[in-house]
């Protein structure tokens, strides 16, 4: 369970609500896995902050008394095992004042540069870092992926896909319709003209340190 010492704004399934101080929330095993999956998603869209690191540290240290085999099986299934290990190590370094290795130093520098919650440039670089190839190839792939997100990411926006993955094409259509209603916002998100190769290389270095990319090659594992 999690005890909230102060009012907290919680966002889930596209809705927001406040949890008042003194509330205790019990976590089911699947919810603990989902929290880490959500952390992976947030990291890969440029949203990385000390608050998220502290939440992970608190979850693991005080409230996460689950069967580690269950967690590891699910992390392997989701493809986030190495990321979770790196993030938990980084959280321990930050919150318990442990000695930092090179990966943690890279993540700390990124955390300080990212500010409270990242910005549009961090978002674009994060999307590009997941793509293989040179700068131009990564830009083209990122634009395509922003419209046609893969199933594992679409599930975070549309919970119905967890039970009915066959609806993925339909929700792609919903996403495109949403873009068409706000073209001025979409044009900014799809403009990668100011991103350069050195920025992309640095972001890929961050993703390697986070356990998302393979150390021996750039782009997707």
N, C-alpha and C positions, 0 to 999 in steps of 0.2 A: 504494500500500500504506500501511498504518498500523502504526507501531511502538508497542507499549504499554510504557511505562516502568515501570508499576506494575500490580498486579492490578486488573482492571476487571470489574464485573458487567454482563453484556450480556443484554438482554431482547429476544426475537424470537419471533413466532408463539405468544405465550402461554407460552413457556418461558424459563427463566433459567439462565445458566451463567457461570462465571468464566473470563476470559482471563488466564492468568498473565503476569507481567512478562517482557519479552523476546520475546513473540510478535509476529510480523509477519503482518498480515492484508491480502491483496490485494483491491482493490475492482474489480469489473467495472463497466462504464459504467452498467448498470441499477441497481446497488447505490448508486452515487453519487446518482442521481436519487431512489432510494427514501429515502435519508437526508434529503434536503430535503423530500420529500413527508411523511415522518414528522415533521419539524420543524413543517410546516404543521399537521398534525393535532394535535400537542402544544400548539401555540399556541392553536388554536381550542377546546381543552378546558381552558384556564387553566394549562397547565404550561409556564412560560417561566422559564428560569434562566440564570445566567451560564455554567454548564457547557455548555449547549446552544449559546450564542453562541460560546464558545471552540472547541467541536468544529467548528462551521461555519467559523470563521476558519482553524483548522488544516487542515481538509480542503481549503479553497480555496487556501491559501498554500503548503502543502508537498506535498500528495498528489493534488491534483485536476488532473492534466495531460491532461484529456480534450478531445476536440473540442468547442469551445463551441457550434457549430451543432447538434451532437447533443443537448447539454444543453438548449439553448433550445427546440428542437423539442418535446422531451418536457415541458418546463415549460409551454409553451403548451398542449400537449395536456391536461395535468393542471389547467390553470387557475391555476397558482401562480407565473407569471413575475414579476409585480410584487412579490409577497411575497418571492420569492427575492432580487430586486434590493435591496429595502429591508433584508432581514436581512443580506445580505452587506455592504451599506454600514454598517449598524449595528455589525456585528462588527468591521469595519475601524476605526471610530471608537473602539470600546471597547478593542481590543487593540493598535492602532497609535498611540493618543493623537492622533487626528485631530480637527479642529474639528467640533463637532456642529451640525447644522441643527435646525430646529424639530421635525421628525419624530423625529430621534434623541433629542432631549431628552424628548419625550413617552414614547418607548419606555424610556429610562433610568429615568424616574420610575416607570413601570409595573414595570420589572424590580426596582427596589428595594422596591416595595410588595408584589410577588408572593412575596418570601421565597425559600426554597430550591426550592420546587416548586409554589407556589400552594396554594389550599385550596378547599373546596367552594363558597364564595361566588364565587371567581374562575371556577370551572368553570361555575356557573350564568350568570354575567354573560357569559362568553365564548359560551356557547350562545345566549343571548338576542341578543347583538350581531349574530349572523348573520341574525337575523330582521328583516323590515321591519315597519313599523307602530308603534303606540304601545306603552306598557308592557304593557297587558293582552293585546294581540294577540301580542306577543313571548313572553309567558309561556306562552300556550296553544300556540303553535307549537313552543316549546322542549320542552315536555313530550311532544308528539307525536313530535318528531325524536329524542328520547332513546330512545324505544321502536323507532321505524321509521327507523333511520339510513339515509342514502342509500348507494348502491352504493360510491362512492369511499371512504367511511369504513368500511363493513362489510368491504371487502377487507383493511383493516389488521388486523382481528380474525380473519377467516376467509379464509386464503390460497386456499382452493379456489374462491372467487368470482372470482379473477383469471382462471381458465381456464373456469369454468362460472357466468357471471353469472345464468343462468336459475335457479340455486338460491337467489337472494336471498329469496324468500318463505319457504323452508324455514329459512334461518338467522335470519330475523325470529322465527320460531316458537321456535328455539333460544334466542334472546335473551330472549323473553318467559318461557320456562320458567325461565331463569336468574333472572330478576327474581322470579318466584313462589317460588323456593326461599329467597330472602333478602329478604322483604318489608320488614323493618325498615330495611335499608340503602337500598332503593329509595325508601321514603317520604321519607327525608331528601333524596335527590337530586331528587325531584319536587316538593318544597315550595319554591315561589318567593315565599312571602308576605312575606319580609323584604327583598326587592329593591325599590328605589325608582327613580324616573325619573332622578334625577341620577346615580346609579351607572351606569345603562344608557347615558346620554349620554356619560359619561366613558369607558366601555369601547368604545363605538363610535368615539370619538375615537382611542383606541389602535389599533383595527382599521384606521382610515383611515391612521394613521401607518405601520402595518405593511404597507400595500398590499393589504389584504384587501377593504376596502370602498371604494367610489367616493367621492371627495371631495365630489361634488355632491349626494349623496343618502345617506340612512341606510338600512341594511338591505342585503340582498344586491345584488351588482352585476348 
